[in-house]
Amino acid sequence: MLRDPEALNAHAPGVGVSAGTAAVLGLRLLRQEDAPTTAYLMVGDRCSQNCAFCAQARGSSARPHYLSRVVWPQHPLEQTLEAVNRSFEQGRIVRCCLQVTASPGYWERTLGIVHQLRHLSPVPVCTSVVLNDLDSVQQLLQSGVERVSLALDAACERVFQEAKHDRWENRIELLWTAARRFPGRVGTHLIAGLGETEREMSAMLQELAQRGVTVGLFSFTPVAGTLWAKRAPPLLTSYRRIQAALHLLSNSACRVQGWTFSETERIVSYGLSRQRLHELLSDGRAFQTAGCPGCNRPYYNERPGSVPYNYPRMLQPEEVEAAISAVLLELVDE
């Protein structure tokens, strides 16, 4: 048990702050077209786990303080938390997200930061953290965390074993149990393009929707120094179909059992007419960043100037039409 979180963190090292977050918090100067609406902080150092896609993995030689393609330079903890509170009061952010690596002391460090932040600010806090039991989930929620994300990353056991080298049964069972015990307060991350088929991803998205688990959807991003640095990201058309799948399933517009898949398990029909599908996707929300409320993760999967996998803002009408066209491109007519 953690006896005195504030004392524990009094002389602790700084906290990683994503470059975009640091600019919003006033900790650094940076021009950015789309600013993050969540303050993203990284807790811990090099991870003890060895996920093949992650810059912080045990076997990674990626540059320090990187996660995906985003740099997270260290800033003094107290200054950062005060800036989070100030930015929340001024309406520049709507929540704070702690991205926690499984490094020595990460559990106590996370609880300590949550304790300090809760004393400073009413900002909603979410955590993405490796946990092994339900008691730990409960302790985080009782400490003041609004949502706990237990990342699967992979959509099925086959890919999970290849990408994460961990026990699928333990991870999935904890996720289901936590979602049942703490409805509306548990989420996960899924990364499209790790080697799963669109059928496998769709089946998992439906299961998560049925169990009330919030999904943060990412596209695989190759990062220099990681084990999968030379793998290609998913095709944008494939990712658009998966985004549409998440949106349709989350809104109970259809079920996977009524869909059609190709021999390679690519989605070729959602069981809806093109007109109906266009109507359901016409507001563009399917193509915005998915995750906790207020999470927009600008440029996490792509460089500025490129077509975003996840739009960090509302889409322009022409962007909506381009995204829907990508979904419809290889579908069969209903």
FENCOR-V368401 format. One record per residue. N is the residue number from 1. NEAR is the number of other ideal C-beta (glycine too) atoms within 8 Angstrom. Layout:
# FENCOR-V368401
N/NEAR ; N/NEAR
This chain:
# FENCOR-V368401
1/2 ; 2/9 ; 3/4 ; 4/6 ; 5/13 ; 6/10 ; 7/7 ; 8/11 ; 9/12 ; 10/6 ; 11/3 ; 12/8 ; 13/5 ; 14/8 ; 15/12 ; 16/14 ; 17/17 ; 18/14 ; 19/12 ; 20/14 ; 21/13 ; 22/13 ; 23/13 ; 24/12 ; 25/15 ; 26/7 ; 27/10 ; 28/7 ; 29/4 ; 30/8 ; 31/4 ; 32/9 ; 33/4 ; 34/8 ; 35/9 ; 36/14 ; 37/9 ; 38/15 ; 39/16 ; 40/13 ; 41/16 ; 42/15 ; 43/13 ; 44/11 ; 45/5 ; 46/9 ; 47/13 ; 48/7 ; 49/12 ; 50/10 ; 51/11 ; 52/12 ; 53/16 ; 54/12 ; 55/12 ; 56/10 ; 57/15 ; 58/8 ; 59/6 ; 60/12 ; 61/4 ; 62/10 ; 63/7 ; 64/3 ; 65/9 ; 66/13 ; 67/11 ; 68/10 ; 69/9 ; 70/11 ; 71/8 ; 72/13 ; 73/10 ; 74/9 ; 75/12 ; 76/6 ; 77/13 ; 78/7 ; 79/9 ; 80/15 ; 81/13 ; 82/9 ; 83/11 ; 84/17 ; 85/12 ; 86/10 ; 87/13 ; 88/15 ; 89/7 ; 90/6 ; 91/4 ; 92/8 ; 93/15 ; 94/9 ; 95/16 ; 96/14 ; 97/14 ; 98/15 ; 99/11 ; 100/13 ; 101/12 ; 102/9 ; 103/10 ; 104/5 ; 105/7 ; 106/14 ; 107/8 ; 108/10 ; 109/13 ; 110/14 ; 111/13 ; 112/14 ; 113/16 ; 114/16 ; 115/12 ; 116/14 ; 117/15 ; 118/10 ; 119/6 ; 120/9 ; 121/10 ; 122/4 ; 123/13 ; 124/10 ; 125/14 ; 126/15 ; 127/14 ; 128/10 ; 129/12 ; 130/8 ; 131/10 ; 132/6 ; 133/7 ; 134/9 ; 135/6 ; 136/10 ; 137/16 ; 138/10 ; 139/9 ; 140/15 ; 141/10 ; 142/6 ; 143/10 ; 144/9 ; 145/11 ; 146/8 ; 147/12 ; 148/16 ; 149/15 ; 150/14 ; 151/8 ; 152/13 ; 153/12 ; 154/14 ; 155/13 ; 156/10 ; 157/8 ; 158/9 ; 159/13 ; 160/14 ; 161/10 ; 162/10 ; 163/14 ; 164/12 ; 165/8 ; 166/9 ; 167/5 ; 168/9 ; 169/6 ; 170/9 ; 171/12 ; 172/10 ; 173/8 ; 174/14 ; 175/13 ; 176/9 ; 177/9 ; 178/13 ; 179/12 ; 180/7 ; 181/9 ; 182/11 ; 183/8 ; 184/5 ; 185/8 ; 186/17 ; 187/14 ; 188/14 ; 189/14 ; 190/16 ; 191/11 ; 192/15 ; 193/11 ; 194/13 ; 195/7 ; 196/12 ; 197/9 ; 198/14 ; 199/11 ; 200/13 ; 201/14 ; 202/14 ; 203/11 ; 204/12 ; 205/16 ; 206/11 ; 207/8 ; 208/11 ; 209/12 ; 210/6 ; 211/9 ; 212/8 ; 213/11 ; 214/10 ; 215/15 ; 216/13 ; 217/13 ; 218/14 ; 219/13 ; 220/13 ; 221/12 ; 222/12 ; 223/13 ; 224/6 ; 225/9 ; 226/14 ; 227/9 ; 228/10 ; 229/9 ; 230/4 ; 231/8 ; 232/5 ; 233/10 ; 234/11 ; 235/5 ; 236/9 ; 237/10 ; 238/12 ; 239/13 ; 240/12 ; 241/13 ; 242/15 ; 243/15 ; 244/13 ; 245/14 ; 246/13 ; 247/13 ; 248/13 ; 249/15 ; 250/9 ; 251/7 ; 252/6 ; 253/8 ; 254/10 ; 255/7 ; 256/9 ; 257/4 ; 258/7 ; 259/12 ; 260/7 ; 261/10 ; 262/6 ; 263/3 ; 264/5 ; 265/9 ; 266/12 ; 267/13 ; 268/9 ; 269/10 ; 270/12 ; 271/8 ; 272/12 ; 273/7 ; 274/10 ; 275/6 ; 276/8 ; 277/15 ; 278/10 ; 279/7 ; 280/11 ; 281/15 ; 282/8 ; 283/5 ; 284/13 ; 285/6 ; 286/11 ; 287/13 ; 288/13 ; 289/9 ; 290/9 ; 291/11 ; 292/13 ; 293/5 ; 294/10 ; 295/12 ; 296/13 ; 297/13 ; 298/10 ; 299/13 ; 300/11 ; 301/13 ; 302/10 ; 303/6 ; 304/7 ; 305/3 ; 306/6 ; 307/6 ; 308/9 ; 309/10 ; 310/16 ; 311/11 ; 312/12 ; 313/7 ; 314/6 ; 315/11 ; 316/6 ; 317/6 ; 318/6 ; 319/11 ; 320/14 ; 321/8 ; 322/9 ; 323/15 ; 324/12 ; 325/8 ; 326/11 ; 327/14 ; 328/9 ; 329/7 ; 330/5 ; 331/12 ; 332/6 ; 333/5 ; 334/7
